[in-house]
Amino acid sequence: MGMSTYSAFSLFREALSGHKGWERVWRDPEPKPEYDVIVVGGGGHGLATAYYLAKNHGIHNVAVLEKGWLGGGNTGRNTTIIRSNYMIDGNTHFYEWSLKLWEGLSQDLNFNAMVSQRGQLNLVSTPAQWDAAARRGNVMRACGIDAELLSREEVRTIVPYLDYSGNARFPVLGALWQARAGTARHDAVAWGFARAADKRGVDIIQNCEVLGFARDGDAVTGVATTRGVIKAKKVGLAVAGHTGHLAEKAGLRLPIESHKLQAFVSEGIKPFIDHVIGWGAHHFYISQSDKGGLVYGGDLDGYNSYAQRGNLPIIEDVAQAACALIPSIRNLRMVRHWAGIMDMTMDGSPIIDKTPVPGLYLNGGWCYGGFKATPASGWCFAHTIARDEPHAFNAKLRFDRFRRGVHIDEKGMGPNPALH
């Protein structure tokens, strides 16, 4: 009782003092002249890479360089969904490993990442979509991943608020269910990895934009930044939608385009949507945040962009999908919407590999899969940087698959049964 009272009093005191008594969660160091590894990008993937370099490989002389603030890019601009319902070899085991890492992440980082395994339903609306969902579920189960194909009646028992009427624009015939899927708190993920990496000696340097690369012949030997040249034995890029832009500075032309993907949140309401719902017929997805807002999104804009803002055509498209699927939310007010910059590969699957430039490594092309991949992405990228060879989980996510024509064809769309 005394401890609780003391904690409540401390919080109140800090609120009145402008948090002057709070200690930093991670250091704010000046950059050293040289590091063993520099990771460019202070989002979830970059921070996870630095953490696993230190934890798994004993490489502690690492810097994470972020041009703005931690989590200010796609890590803070997504719909927070985690899942492993992939079916293409090369992605299947990778995303399942990521989900397993999510399941123990809060304990590993000693920081509450607010992982909520509330389950995901991928709805089907046509017989063809039913067959595709059954195929995906069978592949998942054959790989040891939980999956269950639910009938219309079973779906209605779980989510009775969908439109099951005879006038429904898109009928609900059933769903593919993954009980272990769910959501995680995106900013907590960034903060958790940052704190854990910092405690292992990693320097996290914000407001430090990479302008170019230091070279010794063909090899990259460091980066030129707004805070000077910083040397490194190895440099890894994990910069989400700006992958192509930054790689071009090293002379690389990548099979990647940058598009914006918008997301939305409604005003807060009482607990209503207990699960994550994906809807392939309209490429729509929705869940409810812990604060009560409905978080939802749809498809890409149809043009290349680096803009982190939305537009009216997508608002209309996503709102129509939401109202068609869940008529009872028609009168909810939308509080805000935003866009994240997606680096889209030609086959819809990511790249984690050494580049043709000696000393330079790439983690990019995540399409729709970036946030859910965060732990496994960092795990595999750290392994690739430390050992100069891929981990088994990213062995097929390499550059040369495009040259060899061995694509991991998720079609840039993510695993919606209606789209495969």
Secondary structure in CASP SS format (residue, H / E / C, confidence):
PFRMAT SS
TARGET T0000
AUTHOR 0000-0000-0000
METHOD secondary structure of the structure
MODEL  1
M C 1.00
G H 1.00
M H 1.00
S H 1.00
T H 1.00
Y H 1.00
S H 1.00
A H 1.00
F H 1.00
S H 1.00
L H 1.00
F H 1.00
R H 1.00
E H 1.00
A H 1.00
L H 1.00
S C 1.00
G C 1.00
H C 1.00
K C 1.00
G C 1.00
W C 1.00
E C 1.00
R C 1.00
V C 1.00
W C 1.00
R C 1.00
D C 1.00
P C 1.00
E C 1.00
P C 1.00
K C 1.00
P C 1.00
E E 1.00
Y E 1.00
D E 1.00
V E 1.00
I E 1.00
V E 1.00
V E 1.00
G C 1.00
G C 1.00
G C 1.00
G H 1.00
H H 1.00
G H 1.00
L H 1.00
A H 1.00
T H 1.00
A H 1.00
Y H 1.00
Y H 1.00
L H 1.00
A H 1.00
K H 1.00
N H 1.00
H H 1.00
G C 1.00
I C 1.00
H C 1.00
N C 1.00
V E 1.00
A E 1.00
V E 1.00
L E 1.00
E C 1.00
K C 1.00
G C 1.00
W C 1.00
L C 1.00
G C 1.00
G C 1.00
G C 1.00
N H 1.00
T H 1.00
G H 1.00
R C 1.00
N C 1.00
T C 1.00
T C 1.00
I E 1.00
I E 1.00
R C 1.00
S C 1.00
N C 1.00
Y C 1.00
M C 1.00
I C 1.00
D C 1.00
G C 1.00
N C 1.00
T H 1.00
H H 1.00
F H 1.00
Y H 1.00
E H 1.00
W H 1.00
S H 1.00
L H 1.00
K H 1.00
L H 1.00
W H 1.00
E H 1.00
G C 1.00
L H 1.00
S H 1.00
Q H 1.00
D H 1.00
L H 1.00
N C 1.00
F C 1.00
N C 1.00
A C 1.00
M C 1.00
V C 1.00
S E 1.00
Q C 1.00
R C 1.00
G C 1.00
Q E 1.00
L E 1.00
N E 1.00
L E 1.00
V E 1.00
S C 1.00
T C 1.00
P H 1.00
A H 1.00
Q H 1.00
W H 1.00
D H 1.00
A H 1.00
A H 1.00
A H 1.00
R H 1.00
R H 1.00
G H 1.00
N H 1.00
V H 1.00
M H 1.00
R H 1.00
A H 1.00
C C 1.00
G C 1.00
I C 1.00
D C 1.00
A C 1.00
E E 1.00
L E 1.00
L E 1.00
S E 1.00
R H 1.00
E H 1.00
E H 1.00
V H 1.00
R H 1.00
T H 1.00
I H 1.00
V C 1.00
P C 1.00
Y C 1.00
L C 1.00
D C 1.00
Y C 1.00
S C 1.00
G C 1.00
N C 1.00
A C 1.00
R C 1.00
F C 1.00
P C 1.00
V C 1.00
L C 1.00
G E 1.00
A E 1.00
L E 1.00
W E 1.00
Q E 1.00
A C 1.00
R C 1.00
A C 1.00
G E 1.00
T E 1.00
A C 1.00
R C 1.00
H H 1.00
D H 1.00
A H 1.00
V H 1.00
A H 1.00
W H 1.00
G H 1.00
F H 1.00
A H 1.00
R H 1.00
A H 1.00
A H 1.00
D H 1.00
K H 1.00
R C 1.00
G C 1.00
V C 1.00
D E 1.00
I E 1.00
I E 1.00
Q C 1.00
N C 1.00
C C 1.00
E C 1.00
V E 1.00
L E 1.00
G E 1.00
F E 1.00
A E 1.00
R E 1.00
D E 1.00
G C 1.00
D C 1.00
A E 1.00
V E 1.00
T E 1.00
G E 1.00
V E 1.00
A E 1.00
T E 1.00
T C 1.00
R C 1.00
G E 1.00
V E 1.00
I E 1.00
K E 1.00
A E 1.00
K E 1.00
K E 1.00
V E 1.00
G E 1.00
L E 1.00
A C 1.00
V C 1.00
A H 1.00
G H 1.00
H H 1.00
T H 1.00
G H 1.00
H H 1.00
L H 1.00
A H 1.00
E H 1.00
K C 1.00
A C 1.00
G C 1.00
L C 1.00
R C 1.00
L C 1.00
P C 1.00
I E 1.00
E E 1.00
S E 1.00
H E 1.00
K E 1.00
L E 1.00
Q E 1.00
A E 1.00
F E 1.00
V E 1.00
S E 1.00
E C 1.00
G C 1.00
I C 1.00
K C 1.00
P C 1.00
F C 1.00
I C 1.00
D C 1.00
H C 1.00
V E 1.00
I E 1.00
G E 1.00
W E 1.00
G C 1.00
A C 1.00
H C 1.00
H C 1.00
F E 1.00
Y E 1.00
I E 1.00
S E 1.00
Q E 1.00
S C 1.00
D C 1.00
K C 1.00
G C 1.00
G C 1.00
L E 1.00
V E 1.00
Y E 1.00
G E 1.00
G E 1.00
D E 1.00
L E 1.00
D E 1.00
G E 1.00
Y E 1.00
N E 1.00
S C 1.00
Y C 1.00
A C 1.00
Q C 1.00
R C 1.00
G C 1.00
N C 1.00
L H 1.00
P H 1.00
I H 1.00
I H 1.00
E H 1.00
D H 1.00
V H 1.00
A H 1.00
Q H 1.00
A H 1.00
A H 1.00
C H 1.00
A H 1.00
L H 1.00
I C 1.00
P H 1.00
S H 1.00
I H 1.00
R C 1.00
N C 1.00
L C 1.00
R C 1.00
M E 1.00
V E 1.00
R E 1.00
H E 1.00
W E 1.00
A E 1.00
G E 1.00
I E 1.00
M E 1.00
D E 1.00
M E 1.00
T E 1.00
M C 1.00
D C 1.00
G C 1.00
S C 1.00
P C 1.00
I E 1.00
I E 1.00
D E 1.00
K E 1.00
T C 1.00
P C 1.00
V C 1.00
P C 1.00
G C 1.00
L E 1.00
Y E 1.00
L E 1.00
N E 1.00
G E 1.00
G C 1.00
W C 1.00
C C 1.00
Y C 1.00
G C 1.00
G C 1.00
F C 1.00
K C 1.00
A C 1.00
T H 1.00
P H 1.00
A H 1.00
S H 1.00
G H 1.00
W H 1.00
C H 1.00
F H 1.00
A H 1.00
H H 1.00
T H 1.00
I H 1.00
A H 1.00
R H 1.00
D C 1.00
E C 1.00
P C 1.00
H C 1.00
A H 1.00
F H 1.00
N H 1.00
A C 1.00
K C 1.00
L C 1.00
R C 1.00
F C 1.00
D H 1.00
R H 1.00
F H 1.00
R H 1.00
R H 1.00
G C 1.00
V C 1.00
H C 1.00
I C 1.00
D C 1.00
E C 1.00
K C 1.00
G C 1.00
M C 1.00
G C 1.00
P C 1.00
N C 1.00
P H 1.00
A H 1.00
L H 1.00
H C 1.00
END
